[in-house]
Amino acid sequence: MGVGRFAYTPLLPMMREEGLLTVSDGSLIASIHFLGYWMGAIIAAKVPLAPRTLLRATVLICGVATLGMGLVENIAAIAGLRWVVGICSAWVLVLVGNFIVRTLADAGRSDCQGIVFSGVGGGIALVGLACLAFMVAGIDSVTSWRIAGMVSLVIAAVLCFALGPEFPLVRTKQTKRGDGRRPLIWPMLVSYGVAGMGYIIPATYLPLMAREMVSDPLIFGWSWPLFGAAAFASTLVAARFRKRYSDRSIWATCQLVMAMGIILPVLFPHIIGIALSGLLVGGTFMIVTMAGVQEAHRVAPQADAIRHIAAMTTAFATGQMIGPIVAGSVYAVSKSFDAILIASAAAVAATAALIVCFTSPKEPSCDETLSQ
Protein backbone atom coordinates (compact mmCIF):
# COMPACT_ATOMS: atom_id res chain seq x y z
CA MET A 1 0.00 0.00 0.00
CA GLY A 2 2.83 2.42 0.83
CA VAL A 3 4.48 1.88 -2.56
CA GLY A 4 1.25 1.86 -4.56
CA ARG A 5 -0.21 4.98 -2.98
CA PHE A 6 2.91 7.10 -2.56
CA ALA A 7 5.36 6.26 -5.37
CA TYR A 8 3.65 9.03 -7.33
CA THR A 9 4.96 11.72 -4.97
CA PRO A 10 8.74 11.27 -5.51
CA LEU A 11 8.22 10.42 -9.19
CA LEU A 12 6.13 13.53 -9.91
CA PRO A 13 9.17 15.89 -10.12
CA MET A 14 10.84 13.44 -12.54
CA MET A 15 7.70 13.21 -14.69
CA ARG A 16 7.44 16.99 -14.69
CA GLU A 17 11.07 17.48 -15.78
CA GLU A 18 10.60 14.91 -18.55
CA GLY A 19 7.59 16.83 -19.86
CA LEU A 20 5.10 14.05 -19.09
CA LEU A 21 3.06 16.15 -16.65
CA THR A 22 2.63 19.76 -15.54
CA VAL A 23 1.94 20.75 -11.93
CA SER A 24 -1.74 21.21 -12.85
CA ASP A 25 -1.84 17.77 -14.49
CA GLY A 26 -0.15 16.26 -11.46
CA SER A 27 -2.63 17.90 -9.09
CA LEU A 28 -5.62 16.67 -11.11
CA ILE A 29 -4.25 13.12 -11.25
CA ALA A 30 -3.55 13.17 -7.51
CA SER A 31 -7.14 14.21 -6.86
CA ILE A 32 -8.47 11.48 -9.15
CA HIS A 33 -6.35 9.01 -7.18
CA PHE A 34 -7.98 10.18 -3.97
CA LEU A 35 -11.40 10.12 -5.63
CA GLY A 36 -10.73 6.41 -6.08
CA TYR A 37 -9.70 6.16 -2.44
CA TRP A 38 -12.93 7.93 -1.45
CA MET A 39 -15.08 5.66 -3.60
CA GLY A 40 -13.29 2.58 -2.31
CA ALA A 41 -13.87 3.63 1.29
CA ILE A 42 -17.59 4.20 0.69
CA ILE A 43 -18.21 0.72 -0.71
CA ALA A 44 -15.57 -1.20 1.26
CA ALA A 45 -18.03 -2.61 3.80
CA LYS A 46 -20.45 -3.64 1.04
CA VAL A 47 -18.15 -5.47 -1.41
CA PRO A 48 -19.65 -8.98 -1.80
CA LEU A 49 -16.35 -10.86 -1.46
CA ALA A 50 -14.79 -12.74 1.41
CA PRO A 51 -12.20 -10.56 3.24
CA ARG A 52 -9.27 -12.84 2.38
CA THR A 53 -10.25 -12.99 -1.30
CA LEU A 54 -10.73 -9.22 -1.45
CA LEU A 55 -7.38 -8.46 0.17
CA ARG A 56 -5.54 -10.81 -2.19
CA ALA A 57 -7.23 -9.21 -5.20
CA THR A 58 -6.55 -5.65 -4.06
CA VAL A 59 -2.82 -6.06 -3.42
CA LEU A 60 -2.34 -7.81 -6.76
CA ILE A 61 -4.34 -5.17 -8.65
CA CYS A 62 -2.40 -2.44 -6.86
CA GLY A 63 0.86 -4.00 -8.09
CA VAL A 64 -0.43 -4.34 -11.66
CA ALA A 65 -1.65 -0.72 -11.72
CA THR A 66 1.71 0.51 -10.37
CA LEU A 67 3.52 -1.42 -13.11
CA GLY A 68 1.06 -0.01 -15.65
CA MET A 69 2.22 3.53 -14.84
CA GLY A 70 5.44 2.67 -16.68
CA LEU A 71 3.60 1.32 -19.72
CA VAL A 72 1.35 4.28 -20.59
CA GLU A 73 1.96 7.96 -21.33
CA ASN A 74 -1.58 9.21 -21.95
CA ILE A 75 -2.76 11.44 -19.10
CA ALA A 76 -6.21 9.85 -19.06
CA ALA A 77 -4.65 6.37 -18.75
CA ILE A 78 -2.34 7.55 -15.98
CA ALA A 79 -5.29 9.07 -14.12
CA GLY A 80 -7.28 5.84 -14.55
CA LEU A 81 -4.48 3.74 -13.09
CA ARG A 82 -4.10 6.07 -10.11
CA TRP A 83 -7.87 5.87 -9.59
CA VAL A 84 -7.65 2.07 -9.44
CA VAL A 85 -4.79 2.20 -6.93
CA GLY A 86 -6.86 4.60 -4.83
CA ILE A 87 -9.78 2.16 -4.64
CA CYS A 88 -7.49 -0.74 -3.74
CA SER A 89 -5.66 1.27 -1.08
CA ALA A 90 -8.90 2.13 0.70
CA TRP A 91 -9.94 -1.52 0.72
CA VAL A 92 -6.58 -2.56 2.16
CA LEU A 93 -6.83 -0.02 4.98
CA VAL A 94 -10.41 -0.93 5.86
CA LEU A 95 -9.68 -4.67 5.81
CA VAL A 96 -6.47 -4.45 7.81
CA GLY A 97 -7.93 -1.84 10.15
CA ASN A 98 -10.87 -4.07 10.95
CA PHE A 99 -9.57 -7.64 11.03
CA ILE A 100 -5.94 -7.22 12.11
CA VAL A 101 -6.72 -4.72 14.87
CA ARG A 102 -9.52 -6.97 16.16
CA THR A 103 -7.37 -10.12 16.06
CA LEU A 104 -4.47 -8.48 17.91
CA ALA A 105 -6.80 -7.13 20.58
CA ASP A 106 -8.46 -10.52 21.07
CA ALA A 107 -5.00 -12.09 21.46
CA GLY A 108 -3.92 -9.44 23.99
CA ARG A 109 -1.30 -8.10 21.56
CA SER A 110 -2.58 -4.60 20.88
CA ASP A 111 0.99 -3.39 21.35
CA CYS A 112 1.73 -4.90 17.93
CA GLN A 113 -0.73 -2.65 16.11
CA GLY A 114 2.04 -0.11 15.62
CA ILE A 115 4.08 -2.71 13.74
CA VAL A 116 1.19 -3.36 11.36
CA PHE A 117 0.61 0.32 10.56
CA SER A 118 4.35 0.98 10.18
CA GLY A 119 4.21 -0.95 6.91
CA VAL A 120 2.87 2.08 5.03
CA GLY A 121 5.81 4.20 6.19
CA GLY A 122 8.17 1.38 5.28
CA GLY A 123 6.80 1.35 1.75
CA ILE A 124 7.14 5.12 1.48
CA ALA A 125 10.74 5.01 2.70
CA LEU A 126 11.55 2.15 0.33
CA VAL A 127 10.17 3.89 -2.74
CA GLY A 128 11.74 7.19 -1.65
CA LEU A 129 15.21 5.65 -1.41
CA ALA A 130 14.66 3.85 -4.71
CA CYS A 131 13.70 7.10 -6.46
CA LEU A 132 16.75 8.82 -4.98
CA ALA A 133 18.91 6.05 -6.48
CA PHE A 134 17.04 6.30 -9.80
CA MET A 135 17.68 10.05 -10.05
CA VAL A 136 21.37 9.70 -9.20
CA ALA A 137 21.74 6.88 -11.74
CA GLY A 138 19.88 8.85 -14.42
CA ILE A 139 17.02 6.34 -14.71
CA ASP A 140 13.88 7.93 -16.16
CA SER A 141 10.43 7.93 -14.55
CA VAL A 142 9.00 5.33 -16.97
CA THR A 143 11.63 2.75 -16.00
CA SER A 144 11.27 3.74 -12.35
CA TRP A 145 7.55 2.99 -12.44
CA ARG A 146 8.21 -0.40 -14.03
CA ILE A 147 10.72 -1.35 -11.35
CA ALA A 148 8.40 -0.20 -8.55
CA GLY A 149 5.53 -2.13 -10.13
CA MET A 150 7.48 -5.36 -10.48
CA VAL A 151 8.70 -5.16 -6.86
CA SER A 152 5.12 -4.51 -5.73
CA LEU A 153 3.85 -7.51 -7.66
CA VAL A 154 6.45 -9.82 -6.12
CA ILE A 155 5.57 -8.60 -2.61
CA ALA A 156 1.84 -8.95 -3.36
CA ALA A 157 2.28 -12.50 -4.66
CA VAL A 158 4.17 -13.53 -1.53
CA LEU A 159 1.55 -11.87 0.67
CA CYS A 160 -1.28 -13.75 -1.05
CA PHE A 161 0.22 -17.04 0.20
CA ALA A 162 1.02 -15.68 3.67
CA LEU A 163 -2.40 -14.47 4.85
CA GLY A 164 -3.52 -16.06 8.09
CA PRO A 165 -6.90 -16.92 9.61
CA GLU A 166 -7.45 -13.32 10.78
CA PHE A 167 -8.98 -12.69 7.33
CA PRO A 168 -12.16 -14.82 7.09
CA LEU A 169 -12.87 -17.09 4.13
CA VAL A 170 -16.51 -16.01 4.18
CA ARG A 171 -18.00 -12.53 4.10
CA THR A 172 -18.71 -11.08 7.54
CA LYS A 173 -22.40 -10.45 8.25
CA GLN A 174 -23.15 -6.74 8.65
CA THR A 175 -25.52 -5.29 11.20
CA LYS A 176 -28.83 -3.95 9.93
CA ARG A 177 -29.98 -0.40 10.55
CA GLY A 178 -31.17 -0.12 14.15
CA ASP A 179 -29.69 -3.52 15.06
CA GLY A 180 -26.73 -2.87 17.34
CA ARG A 181 -25.46 0.06 15.25
CA ARG A 182 -23.80 3.06 16.85
CA PRO A 183 -24.34 6.48 15.20
CA LEU A 184 -21.30 7.94 13.45
CA ILE A 185 -19.33 10.47 15.53
CA TRP A 186 -19.27 13.56 13.31
CA PRO A 187 -16.65 15.62 15.20
CA MET A 188 -14.27 12.68 14.76
CA LEU A 189 -15.14 12.42 11.06
CA VAL A 190 -14.58 16.14 10.48
CA SER A 191 -11.24 16.12 12.31
CA TYR A 192 -10.12 13.01 10.44
CA GLY A 193 -11.11 14.56 7.11
CA VAL A 194 -9.27 17.82 7.79
CA ALA A 195 -6.17 15.86 8.80
CA GLY A 196 -6.38 14.07 5.46
CA MET A 197 -6.54 17.40 3.62
CA GLY A 198 -3.70 18.88 5.63
CA TYR A 199 -1.15 16.09 5.39
CA ILE A 200 -1.76 15.31 1.72
CA ILE A 201 -0.46 18.68 0.49
CA PRO A 202 3.11 18.14 1.72
CA ALA A 203 2.68 14.42 1.00
CA THR A 204 2.02 15.30 -2.65
CA TYR A 205 4.28 18.29 -3.21
CA LEU A 206 7.15 18.04 -0.72
CA PRO A 207 9.69 16.64 -3.24
CA LEU A 208 8.50 19.21 -5.78
CA MET A 209 9.05 22.05 -3.28
CA ALA A 210 12.48 20.63 -2.43
CA ARG A 211 13.35 20.35 -6.13
CA GLU A 212 12.51 24.02 -6.67
CA MET A 213 14.96 24.99 -3.91
CA VAL A 214 17.85 22.64 -4.71
CA SER A 215 18.59 20.95 -8.04
CA ASP A 216 20.97 18.29 -6.71
CA PRO A 217 19.01 15.00 -6.26
CA LEU A 218 21.43 13.92 -3.54
CA ILE A 219 20.03 16.79 -1.47
CA PHE A 220 16.38 17.32 -2.46
CA GLY A 221 15.88 13.59 -3.03
CA TRP A 222 16.11 12.87 0.70
CA SER A 223 12.87 14.73 1.51
CA TRP A 224 10.66 11.74 0.73
CA PRO A 225 12.74 8.96 2.35
CA LEU A 226 12.78 11.09 5.54
CA PHE A 227 8.99 11.40 5.32
CA GLY A 228 8.67 7.62 5.01
CA ALA A 229 11.19 6.86 7.74
CA ALA A 230 9.31 9.14 10.12
CA ALA A 231 6.02 7.44 9.22
CA PHE A 232 7.60 4.02 9.76
CA ALA A 233 8.98 4.85 13.20
CA SER A 234 6.01 6.90 14.37
CA THR A 235 3.49 4.10 14.86
CA LEU A 236 6.07 2.02 16.72
CA VAL A 237 6.69 4.90 19.13
CA ALA A 238 2.98 5.68 19.45
CA ALA A 239 2.30 2.16 20.70
CA ARG A 240 4.35 2.98 23.82
CA PHE A 241 2.40 6.20 24.50
CA ARG A 242 -0.91 4.30 24.37
CA LYS A 243 -0.03 2.75 27.72
CA ARG A 244 -0.31 6.19 29.37
CA TYR A 245 -2.52 8.31 27.13
CA SER A 246 -5.85 7.81 25.33
CA ASP A 247 -5.99 7.39 21.57
CA ARG A 248 -7.82 10.71 21.23
CA SER A 249 -5.17 12.58 23.23
CA ILE A 250 -2.46 11.12 21.01
CA TRP A 251 -4.53 11.93 17.93
CA ALA A 252 -5.11 15.57 18.94
CA THR A 253 -1.44 16.09 19.83
CA CYS A 254 -0.35 14.63 16.50
CA GLN A 255 -2.66 16.99 14.62
CA LEU A 256 -1.03 19.96 16.34
CA VAL A 257 2.43 18.65 15.46
CA MET A 258 1.23 18.00 11.91
CA ALA A 259 0.04 21.61 11.65
CA MET A 260 3.53 22.79 12.65
CA GLY A 261 5.04 20.58 9.95
CA ILE A 262 2.64 21.84 7.29
CA ILE A 263 3.48 25.51 7.89
CA LEU A 264 7.26 25.03 8.31
CA PRO A 265 8.12 25.49 4.58
CA VAL A 266 6.42 28.91 4.79
CA LEU A 267 8.15 30.02 8.01
CA PHE A 268 11.50 28.50 7.05
CA PRO A 269 11.75 28.40 3.23
CA HIS A 270 14.95 26.35 3.11
CA ILE A 271 15.77 22.75 2.28
CA ILE A 272 16.19 22.15 6.03
CA GLY A 273 12.66 23.46 6.56
CA ILE A 274 11.44 21.01 3.91
CA ALA A 275 13.24 18.15 5.64
CA LEU A 276 11.81 19.08 9.05
CA SER A 277 8.36 19.37 7.50
CA GLY A 278 8.73 15.85 6.13
CA LEU A 279 9.71 14.55 9.55
CA LEU A 280 6.83 16.25 11.38
CA VAL A 281 4.08 15.46 8.86
CA GLY A 282 5.44 12.01 8.06
CA GLY A 283 5.81 11.31 11.75
CA THR A 284 2.16 12.07 12.54
CA PHE A 285 -0.16 11.16 9.67
CA MET A 286 0.04 7.39 10.23
CA ILE A 287 -0.48 7.83 13.98
CA VAL A 288 -3.64 9.83 13.19
CA THR A 289 -4.70 7.05 10.80
CA MET A 290 -4.06 4.37 13.41
CA ALA A 291 -5.75 6.33 16.20
CA GLY A 292 -8.83 6.88 14.04
CA VAL A 293 -9.14 3.15 13.39
CA GLN A 294 -8.72 2.39 17.09
CA GLU A 295 -11.37 4.96 18.01
CA ALA A 296 -13.74 3.41 15.49
CA HIS A 297 -13.32 0.08 17.25
CA ARG A 298 -13.88 1.72 20.64
CA VAL A 299 -17.10 3.56 19.79
CA ALA A 300 -18.75 0.84 17.69
CA PRO A 301 -20.01 -2.68 18.40
CA GLN A 302 -17.83 -5.41 16.92
CA ALA A 303 -20.13 -6.18 13.99
CA ASP A 304 -20.52 -2.46 13.20
CA ALA A 305 -16.84 -1.50 13.44
CA ILE A 306 -16.07 -1.96 9.75
CA ARG A 307 -18.80 0.59 8.86
CA HIS A 308 -17.24 3.16 11.20
CA ILE A 309 -13.75 2.48 9.82
CA ALA A 310 -15.10 2.88 6.29
CA ALA A 311 -16.75 6.18 7.27
CA MET A 312 -13.52 7.45 8.84
CA THR A 313 -11.57 6.40 5.73
CA THR A 314 -14.14 8.15 3.53
CA ALA A 315 -13.72 11.38 5.52
CA PHE A 316 -9.93 11.12 5.25
CA ALA A 317 -10.23 10.48 1.51
CA THR A 318 -12.52 13.50 1.09
CA GLY A 319 -9.82 15.72 2.59
CA GLN A 320 -7.16 14.10 0.42
CA MET A 321 -9.27 14.68 -2.68
CA ILE A 322 -9.83 18.36 -1.94
CA GLY A 323 -6.21 19.14 -0.98
CA PRO A 324 -4.41 18.64 -4.33
CA ILE A 325 -7.15 20.38 -6.34
CA VAL A 326 -7.01 23.49 -4.19
CA ALA A 327 -3.21 23.41 -3.90
CA GLY A 328 -2.80 23.02 -7.65
CA SER A 329 -5.17 25.92 -8.31
CA VAL A 330 -3.37 28.16 -5.81
CA TYR A 331 0.00 27.26 -7.34
CA ALA A 332 -1.24 27.98 -10.87
CA VAL A 333 -2.12 31.54 -9.82
CA SER A 334 0.64 32.40 -7.34
CA LYS A 335 3.43 29.96 -8.28
CA SER A 336 3.63 29.23 -4.57
CA PHE A 337 2.09 26.80 -2.08
CA ASP A 338 2.36 29.25 0.83
CA ALA A 339 -1.29 30.33 1.02
CA ILE A 340 -2.71 26.81 1.00
CA LEU A 341 -0.09 25.60 3.49
CA ILE A 342 -1.06 28.37 5.93
CA ALA A 343 -4.79 27.70 5.53
CA SER A 344 -4.48 23.94 5.90
CA ALA A 345 -2.19 24.24 8.93
CA ALA A 346 -4.75 26.48 10.62
CA ALA A 347 -7.58 24.05 9.85
CA VAL A 348 -5.64 21.03 11.14
CA ALA A 349 -4.75 22.84 14.39
CA ALA A 350 -8.33 24.09 14.90
CA THR A 351 -9.97 20.69 14.43
CA ALA A 352 -7.60 19.13 16.97
CA ALA A 353 -9.83 20.86 19.52
CA LEU A 354 -12.85 18.91 18.26
CA ILE A 355 -11.18 15.64 19.22
CA VAL A 356 -10.40 16.84 22.73
CA CYS A 357 -13.80 18.45 23.34
CA PHE A 358 -15.63 15.22 22.61
CA THR A 359 -13.45 13.09 24.87
CA SER A 360 -14.80 12.01 28.27
CA PRO A 361 -12.39 10.85 30.99
CA LYS A 362 -14.86 8.04 31.80
CA GLU A 363 -14.80 6.59 28.30
CA PRO A 364 -13.15 3.15 28.10
CA SER A 365 -9.94 2.74 26.17
CA CYS A 366 -9.86 1.04 22.80
CA ASP A 367 -8.23 -2.06 24.28
CA GLU A 368 -10.77 -2.31 27.12
CA THR A 369 -13.66 -2.10 24.66
CA LEU A 370 -12.10 -4.65 22.31
CA SER A 371 -11.42 -7.07 25.15
CA GLN A 372 -15.08 -6.88 26.14
C-alpha positions, 0 to 999 in steps of 0.5 A, a space after each residue: 500500500 505504501 508503494 502503490 499509494 505514494 510512489 507518485 509523490 517522488 516520481 512527480 518531479 521526474 515526470 514533470 522534468 521529462 515533460 510528461 506532466 505539468 503541476 496542474 496535471 499532477 494535481 488533477 491526477 492526484 485528486 483522481 487518485 484520492 477520488 478512487 480512495 474515497 469511492 473505495 472507502 464508501 463501498 468497502 463494507 459492502 463489497 460482496 467478497 470474502 475478506 481474504 479474497 478481497 485483500 488478495 485481489 486488491 494487493 495484486 491489482 495495486 501492483 499491476 496498476 503501479 507497473 502499468 504507470 510505466 507502460 502508458 503515457 496518456 494522461 487519461 490512462 495515468 489518471 485511470 491507473 491512479 484511480 484504481 490504486 486509490 480504490 485498492 488502497 482504501 480496501 486494504 486499509 479498511 480490511 487491515 484496520 478491521 480484522 488485524 486490529 480486532 485479532 491483535 486485541 483478542 489475542 492481547 497483543 494490541 501493542 503490535 498494532 504499531 508494527 502493522 501500521 508501520 508498513 505504510 511508512 516502510 513502503 514510502 521510505 523504500 520507494 523514496 530511497 529507490 527514487 533517490 537512487 534512480 535520479 542519481 543513476 539517471 534512470 527515467 520515470 518510466 523505467 522507475 515505475 516499471 521497477 516499482 511495479 514489479 517489486 510490488 507484484 512480487 511482494 503482493 504475490 508472496 503476501 497472497 500465500 502468507 495471509 492467516 486466519 485473521 482474514 475470514 474465508 466467508 463474508 462477515 455479516 453486517 448489522 442492519 440499521 437499528 440492530 446494534 449500530 452506533 451512530 457515526 461520531 461527526 466531530 471525529 469524522 470532520 477532524 479526520 477529514 481535515 487531517 487528510 486534507 492537511 497532510 496530503 499537500 506536503 505528502 504530494 508536493 514536498 519533493 517538488 518544493 524541495 526540487 525548486 529549492 535545490 537541483 541536486 538530487 542527492 540533497 532534495 531527493 532525501 525529503 521523501 525517504 525522511 517522510 517515510 522513515 518518520 512514518 515508519 517509526 512513528 506508529 512504533 513509538 505511538 504504541 508505547 504512549 498508548 499505555 499512558 494516554 488515550 488514543 484521542 489525546 495522542 490523535 489531537 497532539 499529533 494533529 497539532 504537530 502535523 500543523 507545525 510541519 505543514 506551515 514550516 516550509 512557509 516560516 523557514 523556506 529552506 531545504 532544512 525546513 522542507 526536511 523538518 516538514 517531512 519529519 513532522 508530517 510524516 511522523 504524525 499522519 500514520 499515527 492519526 490514521 491508526 488512532 482513528 481506526 482504534 477509536 472506530 473500534 472503541 465507539 462501535 459494536 464489533 459487527 458495526 466497526 467496519 462501517 465506522 472504519 469505512 466512514 472514517 476512511 471516507 472522511 480522510 479520503 474526502 480531505 485528500 481529494 480536496 487538498 491537491 485540487 485546491 493546492 494546484 489551483 493556488 500554485 497555478 495563480 501564485 506559483 507558490 504553495 504558501 497560502 494553501 499551506 497556511 490555511 491547511 495548517 490552521 484548519 488542522 490545528 483548529 480541528 484538533 480541539 474537536 477531538 479533545 472536546 468530545 473526549 470524556 475521561 470516563 470513556 473506556 480505552 480502545 483495548 478495554 472495549 475490544 477485550 469486552 
